[in-house]
Amino acid sequence: MKTRDVQRGIVSPNNREDGNSLKLGRVVRMRHSDRTSPTQRFRRGAGHDHPSRRKVIPMWSAVLSVVTLIIMGLAVSFWLLPYLSRKQPEESSGPLISYTSQAMVVSKFPSPSREQTLDLVKLAIANRDPNQLESLFRMGSANRTEVLDFLKTSDQRDGLVDHYEWLSSMDVDGLLMEGVLVVYKGKDKPVERLAILTPDEAGTWKLDFEAFARTVKPSWNDLLEKGADQAVVRVFVGKDVYFNGPFSDDKQWVCYGIASPDTDVVLRGYCKVGSTLAASMDRLFSDGKNLSRATVEIRRVTEGEARQFEIVRLMATDWVVPGMSNGES
């Protein structure tokens, strides 16, 4: 898993085949026929060429043309009037409906500024005082010992912090978030961690520890090496098409690829076609994404391969799980 996946995920280009161009067939250009016959002149007697007669005919022609135009204008007006009166209410209601359907939900807590967000993240990951943890971190299911051990070993595990990237505000599952990408120098390549801040009930913004640590319970080692039967994992999820063993029927199962920056092993997760869970999983790709962060609970099934799991529950459409209380000391 590439380190840039932590910020945006890997977006694989869609393989599309260009359709055949639309055939218009023969295009025939219409021409006006040429008028080739000459205008003929007739010689008339003297009485027919009287000057007063030559003046009267153009005058009456002009009058008749004006009257004709007036009648045609009135007819068109009377024909269009009912149509316009019917269309007006529909057109006037259009923008109002569009506006109300796109109304934004405003949080009751003001978001911190860019500088405040960066300062909160720096203060939290530099902290080594156990008495300050609850005021800086949203602990989730972690306890003080787990958080302190993770912070104290960050230099050996990830290296020193290289820089921070502010990711602005996010709204996931109705939970307001502020994001900062923390980039460590790493040993062989940079290591990225996503620092997500959320407000508590009093409006105090705290760093979500489990999202930052990408907590997996039990650990990846217990799940992949020791064969743990069930786990809660923070991963990237993308649609897949691998059907085998107990999940061989593609009419019965939906397949997903499951990956993490913390392991090179790619898992496959499955859920029932047409289930409530499958509908919830579809939300991960509602914006056209090919890969999305998620927190899922998975379990092994009888006769399944080592990397095949049934998805039991979608806990969050990101790495922050709403409603998780602070851990005990």
C-alpha positions in Angstrom: 0.0 0.0 0.0 1.5 3.3 -1.0 1.9 6.0 1.6 -0.2 8.5 -0.3 -3.1 6.1 0.2 -3.6 7.5 3.7 -4.7 10.8 2.4 -6.7 10.0 -0.7 -6.6 6.3 -1.4 -5.6 4.7 -4.7 -8.0 5.6 -7.5 -7.7 3.1 -10.3 -8.7 4.5 -13.7 -11.9 3.0 -15.1 -11.3 0.8 -18.1 -13.7 1.9 -20.8 -14.0 1.0 -24.4 -15.0 3.8 -26.7 -18.2 3.1 -28.5 -18.5 3.4 -32.2 -19.0 6.9 -33.4 -22.6 7.7 -34.3 -23.2 7.3 -38.1 -25.2 10.2 -39.5 -25.5 8.6 -43.0 -25.7 10.7 -46.1 -26.0 14.4 -45.6 -27.8 16.2 -48.4 -27.4 19.9 -48.8 -30.6 21.6 -49.9 -30.3 24.1 -52.7 -32.6 26.8 -54.0 -33.5 26.3 -57.7 -32.0 28.9 -60.0 -34.4 31.2 -61.7 -33.2 31.3 -65.2 -36.3 32.5 -67.2 -36.0 36.2 -68.0 -38.7 38.7 -66.9 -41.1 39.4 -69.7 -42.4 42.9 -70.4 -45.8 43.5 -72.1 -46.5 46.5 -74.1 -49.9 48.0 -73.1 -51.9 50.8 -74.4 -51.6 54.3 -73.3 -54.7 54.2 -71.1 -53.2 51.4 -69.0 -50.0 53.3 -68.2 -51.8 56.3 -66.5 -49.5 57.7 -63.7 -52.3 57.8 -61.1 -52.9 54.1 -61.5 -49.3 53.3 -61.1 -49.3 55.1 -57.7 -52.6 53.6 -56.3 -51.5 49.9 -56.7 -48.3 50.1 -54.5 -50.2 52.1 -51.9 -53.0 49.5 -51.5 -50.4 46.7 -51.5 -48.6 48.4 -48.6 -51.9 48.8 -46.6 -52.8 45.2 -47.1 -49.4 44.0 -46.0 -49.6 46.0 -42.8 -53.1 44.7 -42.0 -52.0 41.1 -42.6 -49.0 41.5 -40.3 -51.2 42.9 -37.5 -53.7 40.1 -37.8 -50.9 37.5 -37.8 -49.3 39.1 -34.7 -52.6 39.1 -32.8 -53.2 35.4 -33.7 -49.8 34.4 -32.5 -50.2 36.4 -29.2 -53.6 34.8 -28.4 -52.1 31.3 -29.2 -49.0 31.8 -26.9 -50.7 33.5 -24.0 -52.3 30.4 -22.4 -49.1 28.4 -22.9 -47.0 31.0 -21.1 -49.4 31.3 -18.3 -49.2 27.6 -17.7 -45.4 27.4 -17.8 -44.7 30.4 -15.5 -45.5 28.7 -12.1 -43.4 25.6 -12.9 -40.4 27.6 -13.9 -40.5 29.9 -10.9 -40.7 26.9 -8.5 -37.7 25.1 -10.1 -34.8 27.1 -8.4 -36.5 27.0 -5.0 -36.7 23.2 -5.1 -33.1 22.9 -6.2 -31.9 25.2 -3.4 -33.8 23.5 -0.6 -32.6 20.0 -1.7 -29.0 21.2 -1.4 -29.2 22.8 2.0 -26.1 22.4 4.1 -26.1 21.1 7.7 -24.3 23.5 10.0 -22.5 22.1 13.1 -23.3 23.6 16.5 -19.6 23.9 17.2 -17.3 26.3 15.3 -14.4 24.7 13.5 -10.9 25.6 14.6 -8.8 27.7 12.1 -6.0 26.1 10.1 -3.4 27.3 12.6 -5.4 26.1 15.6 -5.9 22.7 14.0 -2.2 22.3 13.4 -1.3 23.4 16.9 -3.8 20.9 18.4 -2.3 18.0 16.4 1.3 18.9 17.2 0.5 19.3 20.9 -1.3 15.9 21.0 1.4 13.8 19.3 4.2 15.4 21.3 2.5 14.7 24.6 3.9 12.1 27.0 1.9 13.1 30.1 -0.7 10.5 31.0 -2.8 13.0 32.8 -3.2 15.1 29.6 -4.3 12.3 27.3 -8.1 12.6 27.8 -7.9 16.4 27.2 -6.0 15.9 23.9 -7.3 12.6 22.5 -10.6 11.0 21.7 -9.5 7.7 23.2 -12.2 5.3 21.9 -11.6 1.8 23.2 -7.9 2.5 23.9 -6.5 3.0 27.4 -3.8 5.3 28.7 -1.1 2.6 28.5 -1.8 1.8 24.8 -1.8 5.5 23.8 1.4 6.3 25.7 3.2 3.3 24.3 2.2 4.3 20.7 3.4 7.8 21.2 6.7 6.9 22.9 7.7 4.4 20.1 6.8 6.7 17.2 10.4 7.7 16.6 11.5 4.1 16.3 8.5 3.1 14.3 7.8 6.0 11.9 10.9 8.3 12.4 10.8 12.0 13.0 8.0 14.2 11.7 8.9 15.7 8.4 5.9 18.0 7.8 2.1 18.6 8.3 -0.5 19.1 5.6 -3.9 20.6 6.6 -6.8 18.9 4.9 -9.6 21.2 6.0 -13.0 20.2 7.2 -14.8 16.9 6.5 -18.3 15.7 7.2 -18.6 11.9 7.5 -21.7 10.1 8.8 -22.9 13.4 10.2 -19.7 13.7 12.3 -17.8 17.0 11.7 -14.1 16.5 11.4 -10.9 18.5 10.8 -8.1 16.6 9.0 -4.3 16.9 9.1 -1.9 14.6 7.3 1.2 14.0 9.4 4.2 12.9 7.3 7.0 11.1 9.1 10.5 10.6 7.5 10.3 6.8 8.1 13.2 4.4 7.7 13.1 3.5 4.0 10.2 5.7 2.8 7.9 8.4 4.3 5.1 7.2 6.6 1.8 9.1 6.6 -0.8 9.2 9.3 -4.2 10.8 9.3 -4.9 13.0 12.3 -8.6 13.6 12.5 -10.0 16.0 15.1 -13.6 15.8 16.3 -15.5 17.9 19.0 -16.7 16.3 22.2 -20.0 17.0 23.8 -18.6 20.3 25.2 -17.2 21.4 21.9 -13.6 20.7 22.7 -11.7 19.4 19.6 -9.6 16.3 20.2 -7.5 14.0 18.0 -9.0 10.6 17.4 -6.3 8.2 18.6 -7.6 5.0 17.0 -7.9 6.6 13.5 -4.4 8.0 13.9 -2.9 4.7 15.0 -5.1 2.7 12.5 -6.0 0.5 15.4 -6.8 -3.2 14.6 -8.2 -5.5 17.3 -6.8 -8.1 17.5 -3.6 -7.1 15.8 -2.7 -7.8 12.2 -0.2 -10.4 13.5 -2.9 -12.2 15.5 -5.3 -12.1 12.5 -2.9 -13.1 9.7 -0.3 -15.2 11.5 -2.1 -16.7 14.4 -5.5 -17.1 12.6 -7.8 -15.1 14.8 -11.4 -15.8 13.9 -12.7 -12.2 14.1 -11.4 -8.7 14.0 -12.2 -5.0 13.7 -10.0 -3.4 11.1 -9.4 0.1 9.7 -8.7 -0.4 6.0 -9.2 0.7 2.5 -12.1 -1.0 0.7 -12.6 -1.4 -3.0 -14.9 -3.6 -5.2 -13.4 -6.9 -6.3 -14.5 -10.0 -8.3 -12.8 -12.9 -6.6 -15.3 -15.7 -6.0 -14.1 -19.1 -4.6 -14.8 -21.7 -1.9 -17.8 -20.8 0.3 -18.1 -17.5 -1.6 -18.1 -19.0 -5.1 -21.6 -17.9 -6.1 -21.4 -14.3 -7.4 -25.2 -14.2 -7.5 -25.2 -14.6 -3.7 -22.2 -12.6 -2.6 -20.7 -9.2 -3.1 -16.8 -9.2 -3.1 -14.5 -6.4 -1.8 -10.8 -6.0 -1.7 -9.5 -5.0 1.8 -6.0 -3.4 2.2 -4.1 -1.5 4.8 -0.9 0.6 4.8 0.3 -1.6 7.7 0.4 -4.9 5.8 1.2 -6.1 2.3 -1.5 -8.8 2.5 -4.7 -8.0 0.6 -7.8 -9.6 2.0 -11.2 -10.3 0.4 -14.4 -9.5 2.3 -17.9 -10.6 1.3 -21.5 -9.7 2.2 -24.8 -11.0 1.0 -26.3 -9.6 -2.2 -29.3 -7.5 -1.5 -28.7 -7.3 2.3 -28.8 -4.1 4.4 -25.1 -4.4 4.9 -24.5 -4.5 1.1 -26.6 -1.3 0.7 -24.5 0.3 3.5 -21.2 -0.8 1.8 -22.4 0.9 -1.5 -22.3 4.2 0.3 -18.5 3.9 0.3 -18.6 4.4 -3.5 -21.5 6.8 -3.8 -19.2 9.6 -5.0 -17.6 7.6 -7.7 -14.7 6.5 -5.6 -12.9 3.3 -6.4 -11.3 3.0 -3.0 -12.6 4.3 0.3 -11.5 4.3 4.0 -13.7 2.2 6.3 -13.8 0.5 9.6 -15.3 -3.0 9.3 -15.8 -6.0 11.5 -14.8 -9.3 9.7 -14.8 -13.0 10.6 -13.6 -16.3 9.1 -16.0 -18.8 7.7 -15.7 -22.6 7.5 -13.7 -23.8 4.5 -12.8 -20.3 3.5 -9.3 -19.4 2.3 -6.8 -17.7 4.7 -7.5 -14.3 3.2 -11.3 -14.7 2.8 -13.6 -13.1 5.4 -17.3 -12.4 5.7 -18.0 -8.7 6.5 -20.2 -8.7 9.6 -20.6 -5.0 10.1 -19.7 -1.7 8.6 -18.8 0.3 11.8 -17.9 3.6 10.0 -17.4 5.0 6.5 -14.0 6.2 7.7 -11.5 5.4 10.4 -13.3 7.4 13.1 -16.1 5.3 14.7 -18.9 7.6 16.0 -20.1 7.1 19.5 -17.0 5.4 20.9 -16.3 6.6 24.5 -13.0 7.2 26.1 -11.1 4.2 27.3 -10.3 3.5 30.9 -7.0 4.1 32.5 
